[in-house]
Amino acid sequence: MIFSHDTEVALLSAVNLINTAPSTVSADGTPTGPDSMETVAQLDEFVVREEFTGSREHSAAEVAAVRDMRAEMRSIFSADEDTAAATVNELLARAQALPQLVKHDQWDWHLHATAPAAPLAQRMGVEAAMALVDVIRAKELGRLKVCAAPDCCAMVIDLSKNRSRRYCDTGNCGNRAHVAAYRRRQSGLGSAGHP
């Protein structure tokens, strides 16, 4: 384990939130594809799947706030260290974050830094920011990546020991890349350009 369990869970949840945005890339580099965070029902499904607790509005405004937070999270995941730290600090300050140890449901002791009644988007942002504090302090921002598939802009959190993860979980990017490489090898082109 690279980080503590709750940090890894928060990082994976942040990536899953970011990757609800369109993740395929058109020929001109513009993100395209479906957005799976457009409705209250989609947000409800995400909240259940990611096991977020606390109050909910179940409104279009809540969906819009989460989508705004999603964009802010994406900017951190692709930022340099100073910019990432400044954005994390801004998120924590804006929420007046006060870290506390909590234990609930099936979760053992972990950190929460917002009240359960805080808006969902704020709780999501602060949870991700708290996890990113560990990433930044450990000088591990290189573990936050954009998918290596040329037609994908989804985010990846590389929690492997050898930093080898390159592809996202949003589609079959890794499989497509491996199949393409296999076909190149089979066609006799190989990496050296000859059989």
C-alpha positions in Angstrom: 0.0 0.0 0.0 1.5 3.3 -1.1 -0.8 5.5 1.1 -3.2 4.8 4.0 -6.3 3.0 3.1 -8.6 6.0 3.4 -6.3 8.1 1.3 -6.3 5.5 -1.5 -10.1 5.2 -1.3 -10.5 9.0 -1.5 -8.0 9.2 -4.5 -9.9 6.5 -6.3 -13.2 8.2 -5.6 -11.8 11.5 -7.0 -10.6 9.8 -10.1 -14.0 8.1 -10.5 -15.7 11.5 -10.2 -13.4 13.1 -12.7 -13.9 10.3 -15.1 -17.7 10.8 -15.1 -16.9 13.6 -17.6 -16.5 12.8 -21.3 -13.3 11.0 -21.7 -12.8 10.2 -25.4 -10.9 12.7 -27.5 -11.8 13.8 -31.0 -9.2 14.3 -33.7 -8.7 17.9 -32.7 -8.1 16.9 -29.0 -11.6 18.0 -27.7 -13.1 15.7 -25.1 -16.2 14.0 -26.4 -18.5 11.1 -25.4 -21.2 10.7 -22.7 -21.2 12.6 -19.4 -22.4 10.3 -16.7 -23.0 13.1 -14.2 -25.9 15.0 -15.7 -28.9 14.0 -13.6 -29.8 13.6 -10.0 -30.3 9.9 -10.6 -26.7 9.6 -11.9 -25.4 11.5 -8.9 -27.4 9.3 -6.6 -25.9 6.2 -8.2 -22.4 7.7 -7.9 -22.9 8.6 -4.2 -24.1 5.1 -3.4 -21.3 3.4 -5.4 -18.6 5.6 -3.8 -20.2 5.3 -0.3 -20.4 9.0 0.4 -22.3 9.8 3.6 -24.0 12.9 4.9 -26.8 15.2 3.8 -28.1 15.5 0.3 -30.2 18.0 -1.6 -31.2 15.6 -4.5 -31.4 18.7 -6.8 -30.1 19.9 -10.1 -28.2 22.6 -8.2 -26.4 19.8 -6.3 -25.5 18.0 -9.6 -24.2 21.3 -11.0 -22.0 21.9 -7.8 -20.6 18.4 -8.1 -19.8 18.9 -11.8 -18.0 22.2 -10.9 -16.1 20.3 -8.2 -15.2 17.6 -10.8 -13.6 20.2 -13.0 -11.7 21.6 -10.0 -10.4 18.1 -9.1 -9.3 17.5 -12.7 -7.3 20.7 -12.6 -5.4 19.5 -9.5 -4.7 16.1 -11.1 -3.0 17.7 -14.0 -1.2 20.6 -12.1 2.4 21.1 -11.1 3.2 20.7 -7.4 2.8 24.4 -6.5 -0.5 24.8 -8.3 -1.8 21.6 -6.9 -0.9 22.7 -3.3 -2.4 26.1 -3.8 -5.7 24.6 -5.1 -5.8 22.0 -2.3 -5.3 24.8 0.2 -8.0 26.9 -1.4 -10.5 23.9 -1.2 -9.7 23.3 2.4 -9.9 27.0 3.4 -13.1 27.6 1.5 -14.7 24.7 3.4 -13.2 25.8 6.7 -11.9 22.2 6.9 -11.4 20.9 10.4 -9.9 17.3 10.3 -11.5 14.9 12.7 -11.2 11.2 13.3 -14.5 9.4 12.7 -15.8 5.9 12.6 -19.1 5.0 10.9 -20.9 2.2 9.0 -18.3 -0.4 8.0 -15.4 2.1 8.0 -12.9 2.0 10.8 -11.1 5.3 12.0 -10.5 7.7 9.2 -10.5 11.4 8.6 -13.4 13.7 7.8 -12.8 17.4 7.5 -16.3 18.7 7.0 -19.6 18.3 8.9 -22.0 15.7 7.6 -24.4 18.6 6.8 -22.0 20.3 4.5 -23.0 20.4 0.8 -22.1 17.1 -1.0 -19.8 18.8 -3.5 -17.9 20.5 -0.7 -17.5 17.1 1.2 -16.3 15.5 -2.0 -13.8 18.2 -2.7 -12.4 18.3 0.8 -12.1 14.5 1.0 -10.1 14.5 -2.2 -8.1 17.5 -1.0 -7.2 15.7 2.2 -6.0 12.7 0.2 -4.0 15.0 -2.1 -2.3 16.5 0.9 -0.6 13.1 1.4 0.2 12.8 -2.3 1.8 16.2 -2.4 3.8 15.8 0.8 5.1 12.4 -0.3 6.2 14.0 -3.6 4.0 11.5 -5.5 2.1 13.8 -7.9 3.6 11.6 -10.7 1.0 9.0 -9.7 -1.7 11.2 -11.0 -1.8 10.7 -14.8 -3.9 11.1 -17.9 -4.7 7.8 -19.6 -1.9 6.8 -22.1 -4.4 5.9 -24.8 -4.2 8.5 -27.6 -8.0 8.9 -27.9 -8.7 9.1 -24.1 -8.3 12.0 -21.6 -9.6 10.1 -18.5 -7.5 10.3 -15.3 -5.6 7.5 -13.7 -4.3 7.1 -10.2 -1.3 4.8 -10.3 -1.1 3.0 -7.0 1.2 0.3 -8.3 4.5 -0.2 -6.5 6.5 0.2 -9.7 4.5 3.1 -11.1 3.5 1.1 -14.2 -0.2 1.9 -14.5 -0.8 3.8 -17.8 -4.4 3.2 -18.7 -7.8 4.3 -17.2 -10.7 2.1 -16.0 -13.3 4.0 -18.1 -13.2 1.7 -21.1 -10.9 -0.8 -22.7 -8.0 1.5 -23.3 -5.3 -0.9 -22.0 -6.8 -3.8 -23.9 -7.0 -1.8 -27.1 -3.4 -0.7 -26.8 -2.2 -4.3 -26.1 -4.2 -5.6 -29.1 -2.8 -2.9 -31.4 0.7 -3.7 -30.3 0.1 -7.4 -30.8 -1.3 -6.7 -34.3 1.8 -4.5 -35.1 4.1 -7.3 -34.0 2.1 -9.9 -36.0 2.1 -7.7 -39.2 5.9 -7.8 -39.1 6.4 -4.1 -38.3 7.5 -4.6 -34.7 9.2 -1.8 -32.8 12.3 -1.9 -35.0 10.2 -1.6 -38.2 11.3 -5.1 -39.5 10.3 -8.7 -38.9 
